[in-house]
Amino acid sequence: ERGYGKGTGWGLFIAREILAVTGMTLKECGTEGTGARFEIELPPGHFRENGE
């Protein structure tokens, strides 16, 4: 049983590697003491809106 702070640490690593294959990056942008916050950055022109 895993409790608070007992994760394996693989989640962010795997997410970063998958995003890197597609040219995207994972960036930590949180404020210390307020919890974790991350942004996924897409290269310019590599997104589309619904219906396009």
Summary of the structure (lengths in Angstrom):
residues: 52
radius of gyration: 14.6
end to end distance: 45.2
largest distance: 45.2
contacts: 76
relative contact order: 0.16
helix: 23%
strand: 15%
